[in-house]
């Protein structure tokens, strides 16, 4: 499916190309099965042919009754997933309203009929772009800075029924350089310094929730907040007041350093404004700690550009979930980064 973008029409298509230019099989070998024949994999333990006609179920009838096995939750879980990305420059500045059309994102994937298609996306002013209807597999993503034609290429892994997220950092200061400077280092980094309005995660190694995520250098599993459930829950924290400045704010980014314990977990950087929680798109966690970030170009409560009064009253945090009660997800650090010029 990752090569063709479609389910095999029958079991023969696993060993013989049914006519797809992107087919890269054979995908199954019988070297160690009884008889070693190329067709032996198509029969069950009783020597009867499996019943498979191209869907997500396969049936064995050799035992005298039908034994059905599901290959995936649904066809859409294999063939129609979502890939999203956030594009920022080396200074973590998104393109903004002025330069939103200066970058293009191309995602290439098999079209299901033997060829390859390329979807083209233009990120919004916050750098966010999304593609839907993507089959599972390893697909090529290209990010093109249009004024110069400079191109970044990376591979995106799309798993069954799971949205893929890509954090794209251009290897140069593009938009931050165009915006100039205001005499204050950008970004301005602010950290949690007190409890916020939402305290729904469990502490580990610390007294208060905000103390688990406020360190300058991440201490990983020494102090952390935990979510031992497959349902999302949110912590938000009061943050340090910004330094006095007349700089114009380009964006506000929340960065969460997090991981999962076993196989599954997701995170959403979060801001909390005037009693309302605003979450970034969910991102899949890895088993080792990594930074998960999202930048808001505008205040999501007002739709207008950020003001320094907004930053002074801002709460920020993390919305996270694990796999289950035995295999939690963890967050060890939260920071707010204010980009400005």
ZAMAR-833339 format. One record per residue (C-alpha): x, y, z. Coordinates in pm, whole numbers, m for minus. Layout:
[[X Y Z]] ...
***
This chain:
[[0 0 0]] [[288 236 71]] [[421 183 m282]] [[94 173 m474]] [[m149 370 m261]] [[m416 103 m290]] [[m506 m230 m132]] [[m399 m534 m335]] [[m688 m658 m550]] [[m603 m1017 m454]] [[m329 m1217 m282]] [[m147 m1279 m612]] [[m66 m906 m622]] [[170 m958 m327]] [[410 m1159 m544]] [[322 m1059 m901]] [[284 m703 m1029]] [[m77 m653 m1141]] [[33 m364 m1361]] [[137 m81 m1129]] [[448 120 m1220]] [[513 192 m851]] [[485 m175 m741]] [[811 m284 m572]] [[732 m641 m470]] [[735 m925 m415]] [[610 m842 m67]] [[602 m1198 66]] [[838 m1493 26]] [[774 m1862 84]] [[1134 m1977 125]] [[1070 m2127 468]] [[717 m2261 429]] [[625 m2616 349]] [[680 m2680 m20]] [[838 m2338 m81]] [[594 m2259 m359]] [[498 m1905 m453]] [[134 m1990 m394]] [[159 m2163 m58]] [[98 m1842 139]] [[m251 m1827 m14]] [[m377 m2135 173]] [[m460 m2171 542]] [[m337 m2432 791]] [[m592 m2681 656]] [[m482 m2636 297]] [[m783 m2432 192]] [[m747 m2102 0]] [[m787 m1785 198]] [[m1078 m1569 88]] [[m956 m1221 7]] [[m1097 m981 m251]] [[m920 m654 m184]] [[m1075 m525 137]] [[m946 m507 493]] [[m1054 m858 596]] [[m922 m1205 512]] [[m1114 m1526 583]] [[m998 m1881 655]] [[m1256 m2159 605]] [[m1038 m2470 638]] [[m1140 m2543 998]] [[m1500 m2597 897]] [[m1609 m2253 1009]] [[m1512 m1906 895]] [[m1226 m1737 1079]] [[m1211 m1369 985]] [[m918 m1144 1055]] [[m922 m764 1022]] [[m613 m616 856]] [[m696 m260 965]] [[m971 m67 1139]] [[m1102 58 804]] [[m999 129 447]] [[m962 495 536]] [[m710 405 808]] [[m486 274 530]] [[m564 507 243]] [[m692 839 379]] [[m478 991 654]] [[m375 1347 736]] [[m28 1500 713]] [[28 1844 865]] [[337 2060 900]] [[448 2390 1049]] [[718 2579 860]] [[940 2829 1043]] [[1283 2975 971]] [[1603 2914 1167]] [[1500 3181 1420]] [[1167 2994 1466]] [[978 3277 1294]] [[675 3177 1080]] [[617 3358 748]] [[349 3592 884]] [[85 3765 674]] [[336 3951 457]] [[543 3651 348]] [[291 3366 372]] [[306 3314 m5]] [[687 3292 m10]] [[698 2923 72]] [[540 2616 m87]] [[510 2262 50]] [[486 1964 m186]] [[391 1613 m72]] [[439 1325 m319]] [[264 991 m271]] [[130 699 m482]] [[m204 769 m649]] [[m348 416 m621]] [[m350 345 m995]] [[19 298 m1063]] [[149 653 m1064]] [[255 926 m824]] [[73 1245 m742]] [[205 1561 m577]] [[m16 1775 m355]] [[82 2141 m322]] [[13 2346 m9]] [[77 2709 82]] [[123 2752 458]] [[m82 3011 642]] [[74 3306 818]] [[142 3080 1117]] [[333 2839 891]] [[68 2565 921]] [[m25 2351 621]] [[m231 2031 600]] [[m282 1752 347]] [[m569 1502 360]] [[m644 1171 188]] [[m287 1040 222]] [[m215 663 211]] [[19 494 456]] [[386 470 367]] [[704 675 348]] [[640 983 133]] [[859 1268 12]] [[792 1621 135]] [[963 1919 m26]] [[961 2271 117]] [[1047 2540 m138]] [[1143 2898 m51]] [[1008 3057 m370]] [[1215 3379 m390]] [[1538 3179 m428]] [[1414 2833 m519]] [[1600 2679 m223]] [[1443 2341 m144]] [[1442 2115 160]] [[1350 1749 115]] [[1254 1503 387]] [[1060 1179 422]] [[731 1162 611]] [[614 835 763]] [[236 789 761]] [[104 510 986]] [[m241 346 966]] [[m513 564 1113]] [[m265 809 1267]] [[m215 1169 1163]] [[144 1260 1077]] [[299 1589 1191]] [[620 1745 1059]] [[809 2033 1218]] [[999 2205 934]] [[1280 2445 1027]] [[1442 2621 733]] [[1825 2627 768]] [[1837 3007 742]] [[1688 3320 897]] [[1440 3412 626]] [[1142 3593 772]] [[1310 3708 1093]] [[1581 3877 883]] [[1323 4046 661]] [[1145 4180 968]] [[1461 4349 1094]] [[1547 4398 1462]] [[1436 4613 1755]] [[1734 4593 1987]] [[1599 4305 2200]] [[1710 3945 2143]] [[1442 3738 1972]] [[1288 3515 2085]] [[1212 3627 2438]] [[1188 3304 2641]] [[933 3294 2925]] [[888 3004 3167]] [[614 2889 3405]] [[632 3061 3743]] [[306 2966 3912]] [[m16 2763 3888]] [[m262 2835 3611]] [[m636 2785 3568]] [[m617 2417 3465]] [[m437 2152 3672]] [[m538 1811 3537]] [[m209 1622 3508]] [[m30 1420 3777]] [[299 1539 3925]] [[608 1321 3945]] [[916 1430 4139]] [[793 1781 4220]] [[553 1963 4448]] [[335 2175 4218]] [[256 2099 3855]] [[423 2415 3723]] [[743 2328 3909]] [[769 2003 3711]] [[806 2189 3378]] [[975 2520 3462]] [[1346 2430 3462]] [[1585 2607 3226]] [[1766 2285 3136]] [[1524 1993 3098]] [[1574 1729 3365]] [[1378 1470 3164]] [[1231 1205 3400]] [[1351 1366 3724]] [[1050 1602 3736]] [[754 1577 3500]] [[377 1586 3468]] [[206 1264 3366]] [[m111 1152 3186]] [[m189 780 3236]] [[m491 762 3005]] [[m578 758 2636]] [[m796 1066 2690]] [[m648 1415 2663]] [[m605 1631 2975]] [[m460 1978 3012]] [[m230 2171 3244]] [[m175 2546 3200]] [[57 2766 3401]] [[117 3129 3480]] [[428 3249 3300]] [[692 3510 3366]] [[612 3869 3273]] [[790 3992 2959]] [[1072 4243 2964]] [[962 4598 2884]] [[1004 4659 2513]] [[846 4843 2223]] [[918 4559 1981]] [[636 4437 1757]] [[536 4075 1822]] [[554 3842 1520]] [[436 3524 1690]] [[406 3339 2019]] [[532 2982 2029]] [[466 2725 2301]] [[717 2443 2321]] [[656 2124 2518]] [[925 1862 2579]] [[749 1529 2607]] [[752 1155 2535]] [[535 843 2566]] [[615 531 2769]] [[533 249 2527]] [[387 288 2178]] [[128 566 2176]] [[84 921 2297]] [[m2 1264 2159]] [[57 1622 2266]] [[m90 1965 2190]] [[91 2284 2294]] [[m171 2505 2456]] [[m248 2867 2544]] [[m521 2978 2785]] [[m672 3323 2736]] [[m963 3484 2923]] [[m1098 3150 3042]] [[m1071 2968 2709]] [[m827 2693 2614]] [[m671 2704 2265]] [[m490 2391 2147]] [[m241 2342 1866]] [[m293 2049 1625]] [[m205 1720 1791]] [[142 1576 1739]] [[251 1214 1786]] [[498 1154 2066]] [[813 946 2043]] [[947 716 2315]] [[1241 948 2382]] [[1204 1312 2485]] [[1167 1561 2199]] [[1043 1918 2164]] [[693 1974 2025]] [[607 2331 1936]] [[340 2545 1777]] [[343 2916 1687]] [[41 3146 1693]] [[92 3450 1470]] [[m226 3610 1604]] [[m391 3595 1943]] [[m641 3309 1894]] [[m891 3480 2124]] [[m910 3799 1919]] [[m779 3704 1575]] [[m559 4015 1591]] [[m186 4051 1635]] [[m40 3993 1981]] [[11 4282 2222]] [[240 4294 2523]] [[m68 4314 2746]] [[m175 3981 2593]] [[158 3828 2693]] [[139 3964 3048]] [[m195 3790 3108]] [[m115 3476 2908]] [[m120 3126 3053]] [[40 2841 2859]] [[84 2469 2900]] [[34 2125 2757]] [[m257 1900 2657]] [[m140 1539 2647]] [[m251 1177 2648]] [[m78 841 2679]] [[m169 488 2574]] [[m348 369 2889]] [[m315 357 3268]] [[m4 138 3245]] [[174 330 2969]] [[151 706 3030]] [[280 1010 2847]] [[509 1263 3015]] [[595 1632 2979]] [[912 1760 3146]] [[939 2121 3022]] [[717 2399 2886]] [[844 2731 2748]] [[685 3029 2575]] [[893 3200 2307]] [[793 3546 2185]] [[931 3632 1841]] [[946 4001 1757]] [[1107 4273 1552]] 
***
